[in-house]
């Protein structure tokens, strides 16, 4: 069997997983420009002389059960606080007052899970996406070997 035949067969096998990786990668590249993928950060003003909220105060101010919170992110340089929830939403709160400044869906985590194949559980990542990546590498190399030997049709 020639490289050309393997090239055709493997391209059919890896088409869907490669399309998922390609599309999600493109969406992740523009995530800061698309509000639905990653909500824009609200500018927060520091109140002089007022203490930062404790973790308990943050949870209380958000009205969210701690079991629903995936991450609490505080960026001191930008004076920015956000809660990332397990259901994919993001809450942005003022770090001193606890006022909810923004609540929006955030698809970045879902796109990353799809991109690396972990969305399909561990087996999907290692039994579908890893072999597909190797298949795409084979397609690249075999395509470069086949291209100079192609028959010109005119």
Steps between C-alpha positions, in 0.01 A plus 500: 500500500637842410520818707218641288255227603590529871477879466140474374390247764654686794360833381148356520563360850643823649268747324244549781740513798730732304206726410405522870858591597525753217168678564545513880858621457381784275227595749752497787727730299227766485354439849588847627308657214183291544303576816320161502828308506673714762318788671684830493643608834319778683728782621494513878605802707682448828340670802775647716496383862253215440612140558469222243222248553579162654416180313192455716392860426549440126286187510230675704497805270472283189208302640658187351538173690870408539429165328412692180826702494781358287757781538542832676745719312643823639751701296655761731679686218170556317294513824261247351297222667295234326334173589489226240210270564472131418203568270721715272395846622734770623418754769711813535481659845653809652775367735413743780122545480391164360275673247433273201615702201447236232353154461556334164543161336861396431568237234880499519513191725265304274702596191826395668346165602381443142834614358707254702241221485443479877133594443457141379648367828857373539461225243392752237815700551733202471309264269360753251681835513858382561491244214330764281786739573748231397287442189514870409880489543508199263282693252742793510806283438337274241351802322845655472635172360209449258484858368823498293401165341146598401387452142430824321155494348429761244 
